[in-house]
Amino acid sequence: MADPIRFQTHPDRYRHWKLDVDGAIARLSMNVREDEGLRPGYPLKLNSYDLGVDIELADAIMRIRFEHPDVRTVVVSSAKDRVFCSGANIYMLASSTHGFKVNFCKYTNETRLYIEDASNETGIRFLCAINGPCAGGGYELALACDEIILQDDGSSAVSLPEVPLLGVLPGTGGLTRVVDKRKVRRDLADVFSTLAEGVRGKRAVDWRLVDRTVPRSKFNETVDARAKQLADASARKSGGEPGVALAALEPVYAANGTEYAYVSVKLEPEQRVAEITMRGPRGAPPESARAMRAAGSDLWALRAFRELDDAILDLRFNHPTSGLIVLKTEGDSEIVRSWDAKLAALRDDAFVKEVLLLMRRVLKRVDQSARSLFAVVEPGSCFAGSLLELALAADRIYMKDDPDASNTLSLSVANFGGFPGANGLTRLQTRYLHDPAQVGRLQEVTAPIDAAAALKHGLVTFAPDGIDWDDEVRVAIEERASLSPDALTGMEASLRFAGPETMETKIFGRLSAWQNWIFIRPNATGQRGALTMYGKPERAEFDWKRT
């Protein structure tokens, strides 16, 4: 059995990236070590990347946000001469399972969305400096940045060569970002996406694929000057406070699950079920932003959601047959509500804002996971406010109707705008598309909500009484785990993002549907498919029928 994939790292252990911080400007330099892929069997030539490279990138972005509050511009570049990034390693993809390929694409896209989130919400500007061929996932990384400067040297070019070379699609939102974000004209985007050699020089600027080109002799000077201009114009304000170091989570792994400080994962592989229990804070929140900062990465809201993020990724990649996640909570709902209120009151502080944005990103990761999600509300639960968002992310909510026990849900300020999903709506707004006024009515509900009231409000799916509870929940879990995982993945992705379309929902919808489908078609991954035959002297063989 392959070694499990771990998602915690630190700049001291980076093998493929170098993070340098100089005042307001950080530099992320890509220098992929060919012989240090996540698993043996494929050299990472030409700054091609695998999941291990992207794990480091995600960690670096998070550390810039939390540990370096003075940074206002990030320059993303290559440390190799005359090569930027050739994208995801083709031999890694060709030798990976279908599930790994799709999860890999999903993770790398989430990382690029995190870059865009840092720009949109925090004011950090990202400048991509391309000093050589920039293909596939390399260009998708550039597309996530605010500006792209391309070296004009006759060989540096941008390309999305997946369709002509591999018979698949750009896996990290490239097609969507080209037309929706950079607003490339669709006929030009069509040409660009079928040109394996890409586009360079003035044409790349004219087609809006990059922002400017610069001769090699003036490239570094121009990048430095533009980075300073972006930093000077950035809206990011640190308030002069120091950063907060992100300590290692140090989970304890066992055959039957994983234990964190605030999160427990219980594995039931024979039933194809995993249970995640998230524990609420143990005491009142710190009274000030400075006190929250002093708590560092042990602050409940920061640590608990970092742990949830790690647990979700562990299940995605290391436990692919755990198709149903049962979500539970433990703790005091009123304490959770007090934390939500304090975080909301202090949200203008740079550190507190980053904590809230991290919570939002992790909840989106839960939404986007291809697993069934059932929330189970029992006595002792604390599905309140920010933790109620976890239940609202679920496909179903089961709540025990037990008049002899205190089993309630609670709303807080966190449910009314702080954590929108990929569709731009809060989870309550998505829940009540049929009756938008219900969200306003719920905003007036400040008392704990029992099972009968929760059912009446439409906050839960079912509320069995104590007699039927055990059997009803057990049967529901067994039935769900017995259904086709393929059908469930498609169904859940279709239902979770109701309402308006956004660039983010387009990317994930197409990733879940089209890329998922194309990855298993013989034209891509069959014995003579383009991805399988890449790098071999023989040509790919296609089934020419359109489907």
Secondary structure, 3 states (H helix, E strand, C coil): CCCCCCCCCCHHHCCCEEEEEECCEEEEEECCCCCCCCCCCCCCHHHCECHHHHHHHHHHHHHHHHHCCCCCEEEEEECCCCCCECCECHHHHHCCCHHHHHHHHHHHHHHHHHHHHHHHHHCCEEEEEECCCEECHHHHHHHHCCEEEEEECCCCCEECCHHHHHCCCCCCCHHHHHHHHCCCCHHHHHHHCCCCCCECHHHHHHCCCCCEEEEHHHHHHHHHHHHHHHHHHCCCCCCCCCCCCCCCCCCEEECCEEECCCEEEEEEHHHCEEEEEEECCCCCCCCCHHHHHHHHHHCHHHHHHHHHHHHHHHHHHHCCCCCEEEEEEECCHHHHHHHHHHHHHCCCCHHHHHHHHHHHHHHHHHHCCCCEEEEEECCCCCCEHHHHHHHHCCCEEEECECCCCCCCEECCHHHCCCCCCCCCCCHHHHHCCCCCHHHHHHHCCCCCECHHHHHHHCCCCECCECCCHHHHHHHHHHHHHCCCHHHHHHHHHHHHCCCCCCHHHHHHHHHHHHHHHHHCCHHHHCCCCHHHHCCCCCCCCCCCCCC
